[in-house]
Amino acid sequence: MDLNQWLVLAMFLTFIVMLFRGIPVVYALVGVSLIFSVFAFLVLDPNKKMINEFIDFHRTGISYVKLHANAGRFFGGIIKNPILVALPMFIYMGLMLDQSGVAQKMMRSMQVLFGALKGGLALTVMLIGIILAASTGVIGASVVLLGVMGIPTMMNQNYAKPIATGTIAASGTLGILIPPSIMLVIMSDQLAISLGDLFMGALFPGLLLGVLYIVYIIVYGLISPSSMPVPEDREPISMKVVRDVALSVVPPFGLIIVVLGSIFFGLATPTEASGLGALGATLLALASRNLNGKVFKDVMRQTLNTSGYIVGIFIAANFFSYILRRFGGDEIIENMVLGSFDNPYMVIAFILFIIFLLGFLLDWIEITLIIMPLMLPVIQSLNIPVEGYGIVDNPSVVWFAILVAVTLQTSFLTPPVGFALFYLKGVCPPDISLSHIYRGIIPFVLLQILGLLIVFFVPQLTTWLPAVAYGN
């Protein structure tokens, strides 16, 4: 390898070492960028390309022109980006729905409805997880909420600990894939593709994963009924139970129709729809009498903290990517990936495998912000003949983005940095260990891989719905 290749490898390895040392990801990204930029200025670059970029710092102490250009790039590309305006609105919507009491009502009513089935409680949790995924999109809130509601009931009903924890962890992570999803918002910005196309393209793959989970729970309940026993004192199904289920499900479904329907039918942009979702979640919390000054203040603070964290990573990742490109990292990675296989589909499979492995070490935000822009030229150069249907531009990029989104589902469930596992462990009783949670998520990770294979071989799952929306 030449010197630039060693430097690119060293940048990634240094970043990973910093993460394992417990350094926050923002500081790690900025720190690595500063270390290697100073190293390049003082030691490297026989062609003087890198030194010329930093020569003003050496002569005058600071380059006001370059600082102004970088500040303008960050401000124009992040703060003023109309797509990213939807990010805090969707986060607010999810957090406010967490306070509305909708999920608690659904849990109580649907548990009675499915109580006679083997695995009925697990099925209830999964269905609620799918509904929450389509109406919140915030992983932490969904996993914690489902864990707080589901774990005590499952333990009282003598559920096996692995199936109980696995069901909750897997169902809670669906929110990052089923729209509206904050991950898709960021992908749309990084890949310069339509957020509406991504939302529509992700709907069927997200629901596919939910169906696979439900089928697994039903089959598991039939094979091992002792692991998911039916309660002896279950309440008989009556019209009151059906009415309670309908009344608990209609509000979040109404919000889903308002948000996604307005996008799918062209009535609103994703940014405008996010505002409608935030307003609808506030009205639901108000109607349930759970909205007060303290709740509103807490939701606003959490929205600010989460949005600020993501924007901070945005800026740090942009800095990291800039230094990486100065070393020729984008060309090095592109040549390495394209040179791995002659078949373009094998190149896609190789990229997805790398992202799957990175999911063990990195959060989805770092992978999305650092890896996705590097992979974009690779995907565009492959010229994969994905039928676009209603997607006007870059159907292969939309398909690839959804493949990555499905792959990143595994990053929430795979140790050592599977955030859903730690969210869940934080609300579990002491007798449920991490080993129970790890054993429980293995079947769901395998189902995620199965879902990925289905989307890989049937790309129409991501392109058919935009065709319907666009009338093609």
C-alpha positions in Angstrom: 0.0 0.0 0.0 1.1 3.6 -0.6 1.3 6.3 2.0 -2.2 7.6 1.4 -3.7 4.2 1.9 -1.9 3.7 5.2 -3.1 7.1 6.3 -6.8 6.3 5.4 -6.5 3.0 7.3 -4.9 4.8 10.2 -7.6 7.3 10.4 -10.3 4.7 10.7 -8.4 2.6 13.2 -7.6 5.6 15.4 -11.3 6.6 15.3 -12.3 3.1 16.4 -9.7 3.0 19.2 -10.9 6.3 20.5 -14.5 5.0 20.6 -13.4 1.9 22.5 -11.6 4.2 25.0 -14.9 5.7 25.8 -14.4 9.0 24.0 -17.7 10.5 22.7 -18.1 10.1 19.0 -18.1 13.8 18.2 -14.8 14.3 20.0 -13.4 11.2 18.4 -14.3 12.4 14.9 -12.9 15.9 15.4 -9.9 14.7 17.3 -8.9 12.3 14.5 -9.4 15.0 11.9 -7.2 17.5 13.8 -4.5 14.9 14.5 -4.1 13.9 10.9 -4.5 17.4 9.4 -1.7 18.7 11.7 0.4 15.6 10.8 -0.1 16.2 7.1 0.8 19.9 7.5 4.0 19.2 9.5 5.3 16.0 8.1 3.7 14.9 4.8 2.7 15.4 1.3 5.7 15.6 -1.1 3.3 17.1 -3.7 2.5 19.9 -1.3 -1.3 19.6 -2.0 -2.2 19.3 1.7 0.3 21.9 2.8 -1.0 24.4 0.4 -4.5 23.9 1.9 -3.1 24.9 5.3 -0.4 27.4 4.3 -2.5 30.4 5.5 -2.6 28.9 9.0 1.2 28.8 9.0 1.7 32.4 7.8 -1.1 34.3 9.5 -2.3 32.0 12.2 -5.7 31.7 10.7 -7.3 31.7 7.3 -10.4 33.8 7.6 -11.4 32.9 4.0 -11.3 29.2 4.6 -13.0 29.4 7.9 -15.7 31.5 6.4 -16.1 29.0 3.5 -16.3 26.1 5.9 -18.8 27.9 8.2 -20.9 28.7 5.2 -20.8 25.1 4.0 -21.8 23.8 7.3 -24.5 26.4 7.8 -26.0 26.0 4.3 -25.7 22.2 4.2 -27.0 21.4 7.7 -28.7 24.3 9.5 -30.6 25.7 6.5 -31.2 22.3 4.9 -35.0 22.1 4.4 -34.9 18.3 4.6 -33.1 18.3 8.0 -35.8 20.6 9.4 -38.0 17.5 9.5 -35.5 15.8 11.9 -36.4 17.7 15.2 -40.1 17.6 14.3 -40.2 13.8 13.9 -38.1 13.4 17.1 -40.6 15.7 18.9 -43.5 13.7 17.5 -42.1 10.4 18.8 -41.3 11.8 22.2 -44.7 13.5 22.6 -46.5 10.3 21.5 -44.6 8.5 24.3 -46.3 10.8 26.7 -49.8 10.6 25.2 -50.7 7.2 26.8 -51.7 5.7 23.4 -49.3 2.8 23.7 -50.5 2.0 27.3 -54.2 1.8 26.1 -53.2 -0.4 23.2 -51.3 -2.7 25.4 -54.2 -3.2 27.8 -56.9 -3.8 25.1 -54.8 -5.8 22.6 -53.6 -8.1 25.4 -57.1 -9.2 26.0 -57.9 -9.5 22.3 -54.9 -11.9 21.7 -54.8 -13.4 25.1 -56.2 -16.8 23.9 -53.4 -17.3 21.5 -50.1 -19.1 22.4 -47.7 -16.2 22.4 -50.5 -13.7 22.4 -48.7 -11.3 24.7 -45.6 -11.4 22.5 -47.8 -10.9 19.5 -49.4 -7.9 21.2 -46.0 -6.3 22.0 -44.9 -6.8 18.3 -48.1 -5.3 16.9 -47.8 -2.3 19.2 -44.1 -2.0 18.2 -45.1 -1.8 14.5 -47.7 0.8 15.2 -45.3 2.8 17.3 -42.7 2.5 14.6 -45.0 4.0 12.0 -45.9 6.9 14.4 -42.8 7.7 16.3 -39.5 6.6 14.7 -37.6 7.1 17.9 -35.8 3.8 19.0 -35.0 4.7 22.5 -38.5 5.8 23.4 -40.1 2.7 21.7 -37.8 0.1 23.4 -38.1 1.7 26.8 -41.8 2.1 26.5 -42.4 -1.5 25.4 -39.9 -2.8 28.0 -41.7 -1.0 30.8 -45.1 -2.2 29.7 -44.2 -5.6 28.5 -41.5 -7.1 30.7 -43.5 -7.2 34.0 -46.5 -8.7 32.3 -44.5 -11.3 30.4 -42.7 -12.3 33.6 -45.9 -12.6 35.5 -47.2 -14.8 32.7 -44.1 -17.0 33.0 -42.7 -16.2 29.5 -39.2 -17.4 28.8 -36.8 -14.5 29.3 -35.0 -14.8 25.9 -38.2 -14.7 23.9 -39.6 -11.9 26.0 -36.6 -9.7 25.7 -35.9 -10.5 22.0 -39.5 -9.6 21.0 -39.3 -6.2 22.8 -35.9 -5.3 21.4 -36.7 -6.3 17.8 -40.1 -4.6 17.8 -38.7 -1.4 19.2 -36.1 -1.1 16.5 -38.6 -1.1 13.6 -39.1 2.6 14.1 -35.7 3.3 12.5 -36.9 1.7 9.2 -40.7 2.1 9.0 -41.4 5.8 8.0 -41.4 8.4 9.3 -37.8 7.5 10.3 -35.0 9.9 11.3 -32.5 7.6 9.7 -34.2 8.0 6.3 -34.2 11.8 6.8 -30.4 11.7 7.2 -29.9 9.2 4.3 -31.9 11.5 2.1 -29.6 14.4 2.8 -26.4 12.4 2.5 -27.3 10.7 -0.8 -29.1 13.7 -2.3 -32.3 11.7 -3.1 -35.9 12.4 -2.5 -37.1 11.8 1.1 -40.6 11.0 -0.2 -39.1 8.2 -2.3 -37.2 6.9 0.7 -40.3 6.9 2.9 -42.4 5.1 0.3 -39.5 2.7 -0.6 -39.0 1.8 3.1 -42.7 1.1 3.9 -43.0 -2.4 2.5 -39.5 -3.7 3.7 -40.3 -2.4 7.2 -43.7 -4.1 7.2 -42.0 -7.2 5.8 -39.8 -7.4 8.8 -42.8 -7.0 11.1 -44.6 -9.8 9.3 -41.5 -12.1 9.6 -41.4 -11.4 13.3 -45.1 -12.1 13.8 -44.8 -15.4 11.9 -41.8 -16.4 14.0 -43.7 -15.6 17.3 -46.8 -17.7 16.2 -44.6 -20.6 15.1 -42.5 -20.5 18.2 -45.7 -20.4 20.3 -46.9 -23.6 18.6 -43.5 -25.4 18.9 -42.7 -24.4 22.5 -46.0 -23.4 24.2 -44.3 -23.6 27.6 -42.1 -20.6 26.7 -45.1 -18.4 26.0 -48.0 -19.8 28.1 -51.6 -18.7 27.8 -52.9 -17.0 31.0 -55.5 -19.1 32.9 -57.5 -16.1 34.0 -57.8 -14.5 30.6 -60.8 -12.3 29.9 -63.2 -13.5 27.2 -63.4 -11.5 24.0 -66.4 -9.3 23.8 -67.6 -6.3 21.8 -66.3 -4.1 24.5 -62.8 -5.5 24.0 -63.0 -5.0 20.2 -64.3 -1.5 20.8 -61.4 -0.7 23.2 -58.9 -2.0 20.7 -60.4 0.1 17.9 -60.5 3.3 20.0 -56.8 2.7 21.1 -55.6 2.0 17.6 -57.5 4.7 15.6 -55.6 7.8 17.0 -52.1 6.6 16.1 -53.3 5.3 12.8 -55.0 8.6 12.1 -51.6 10.3 12.8 -49.9 7.9 10.4 -52.4 8.6 7.7 -51.9 12.4 8.1 -48.1 12.2 8.1 -47.4 9.5 5.5 -50.6 10.1 3.5 -49.9 13.7 2.9 -46.4 12.8 1.6 -47.6 9.8 -0.5 -50.4 11.8 -2.2 -48.3 14.9 -2.8 -50.3 17.1 -0.4 -47.3 18.1 1.6 -43.5 17.9 1.6 -41.9 15.7 4.2 -40.9 18.8 6.1 -44.4 20.1 6.1 -45.7 16.6 7.1 -43.3 16.5 10.0 -44.9 19.7 11.3 -48.4 18.1 11.0 -47.1 15.1 12.9 -45.7 17.2 15.7 -49.0 19.0 16.0 -51.0 15.8 15.8 -48.9 14.2 18.6 -49.4 17.3 20.8 -53.2 17.1 20.2 -53.2 13.4 21.0 -51.4 14.0 24.3 -53.7 16.9 25.1 -56.8 14.7 24.3 -55.5 12.0 26.6 -55.1 14.6 29.4 -51.4 13.7 29.7 -50.1 17.0 28.5 -48.9 19.6 31.1 -46.1 22.1 31.5 -43.7 19.5 32.9 -44.3 17.0 30.1 -44.0 19.7 27.4 -40.8 21.0 28.9 -39.3 17.5 29.1 -40.2 16.7 25.5 -38.7 19.9 24.3 -35.5 19.3 26.3 -35.1 15.8 25.0 -35.9 17.0 21.4 -33.2 19.6 21.7 -30.6 17.2 23.2 -31.2 14.5 20.5 -31.3 17.0 17.7 -28.1 18.7 19.0 -26.4 15.4 19.3 -27.2 14.5 15.7 -26.2 17.9 14.3 -22.9 17.8 16.3 -22.1 14.4 14.7 -23.1 16.0 11.3 -20.5 18.7 11.7 -17.8 16.4 13.1 -18.4 13.8 10.3 -18.2 16.5 7.7 -14.8 17.6 9.1 -13.7 13.9 9.2 -14.8 13.4 5.6 -13.1 16.5 4.4 -9.7 15.4 5.8 -10.3 11.9 4.5 -10.9 13.2 1.0 -7.7 15.3 1.2 -5.8 12.0 1.6 -7.7 10.6 -1.4 -9.7 8.3 0.9 -12.8 8.5 -1.3 -10.9 7.3 -4.4 -9.0 4.7 -2.4 -12.2 3.2 -1.0 -14.0 3.4 -4.3 -11.2 1.6 -6.1 -11.0 -1.0 -3.3 -14.7 -1.8 -3.4 -15.0 -1.8 -7.2 -11.9 -3.9 -7.5 -13.2 -6.6 -5.1 -15.7 -8.2 -7.6 -16.6 -7.9 -11.2 -20.3 -8.6 -10.7 -22.1 -5.4 -9.5 -24.5 -7.3 -7.3 -21.5 -8.9 -5.5 -20.2 -5.4 -5.0 -23.5 -4.4 -3.3 -23.4 -7.6 -1.2 -19.8 -6.8 -0.2 -20.7 -3.3 0.9 -23.7 -4.6 2.9 -21.5 -7.2 4.6 -19.0 -4.4 5.6 -21.9 -2.3 7.0 -23.2 -5.3 8.9 -19.7 -5.8 10.5 -19.4 -2.1 11.2 -22.8 -2.3 13.0 -21.1 -4.3 15.7 -18.8 -1.4 16.4 -20.5 1.8 15.3 -23.9 3.5 15.7 -26.1 3.9 12.7 -25.5 7.7 12.7 -21.7 7.3 12.2 -22.2 4.7 9.5 -24.8 6.8 7.7 -22.8 10.0 7.9 -19.3 8.6 7.1 -19.8 5.5 5.0 -22.9 6.4 2.9 -21.3 9.4 1.1 -18.2 7.3 0.4 -20.3 4.6 -1.2 -22.5 6.9 -3.3 -20.0 7.2 -6.2 -19.5 3.4 -6.1 -23.3 2.7 -6.5 -23.7 5.3 -9.2 -20.8 3.8 -11.2 -22.3 0.3 -11.1 -25.3 1.2 -13.3 -27.4 -1.5 -11.8 -30.6 -1.8 -13.9 -33.2 -1.4 -11.1 -36.6 -0.7 -12.5 -37.5 2.8 -11.5 -41.3 2.7 -11.8 -42.4 6.0 -10.3 -39.0 7.0 -8.9 -37.8 9.7 -11.2 -34.1 9.9 -10.3 -31.6 7.3 -9.0 -33.8 4.2 -8.5 -30.7 2.1 -7.8 -29.5 4.6 -5.1 -33.0 4.4 -3.4 -32.9 0.6 -3.5 -29.3 0.7 -2.1 -30.4 3.1 0.7 -33.2 0.8 1.7 -30.8 -2.2 1.7 -28.5 -0.3 4.0 -31.4 0.7 6.2 -32.5 -2.9 6.6 -28.9 -3.9 7.3 -28.6 -1.2 10.0 -31.5 -2.8 11.8 -29.0 -5.4 13.0 -26.7 -2.7 14.5 -29.3 -2.1 17.2 -29.3 -5.7 18.2 -25.7 -6.8 17.9 -23.2 -6.4 20.7 -21.1 -4.6 21.9 -22.9 -1.3 20.8 -26.4 -2.5 20.2 -28.3 0.4 21.7 -31.6 -1.4 21.9 -30.0 -4.0 24.1 -28.8 -1.4 26.6 -32.1 0.5 26.5 -33.9 -2.7 27.3 -31.4 -3.8 30.0 -32.0 -0.5 31.7 -35.7 -1.2 32.3 -35.4 -5.0 33.0 -35.6 -6.4 36.5 -32.2 -7.7 37.9 -33.0 -11.3 37.3 -32.9 -10.7 33.5 -29.2 -10.6 32.4 -27.5 -9.5 29.2 -27.1 -13.2 28.3 -30.9 -13.6 28.3 -31.2 -10.6 26.0 -28.4 -11.8 23.7 -29.9 -15.2 23.3 -33.3 -13.6 22.6 -32.1 -11.4 19.8 -30.3 -14.1 17.7 -33.5 -15.3 15.9 -34.5 -11.8 15.1 -31.1 -10.9 13.7 -31.4 -13.9 11.5 -34.9 -12.8 10.4 -33.5 -9.3 9.6 -30.9 -11.0 7.4 -33.7 -13.0 5.7 -35.6 -9.7 5.1 -32.5 -8.2 3.7 -32.1 -11.0 1.2 -35.7 -10.7 0.1 -35.3 -6.9 -0.5 -32.0 -7.6 -2.3 -33.6 -10.1 -4.7 -36.9 -8.3 -5.1 -36.1 -4.6 -5.5 -39.7 -4.0 -6.6 -40.5 -3.9 -2.9 -38.8 -0.5 -2.8 -40.0 0.8 -6.1 -43.6 -0.2 -6.5 -45.2 2.1 -4.0 -43.6 5.3 -5.5 -45.1 4.2 -8.8 -48.5 4.1 -7.3 -48.0 7.5 -5.6 -46.8 9.1 -8.8 -49.6 7.5 -10.9 -47.2 5.6 -13.1 
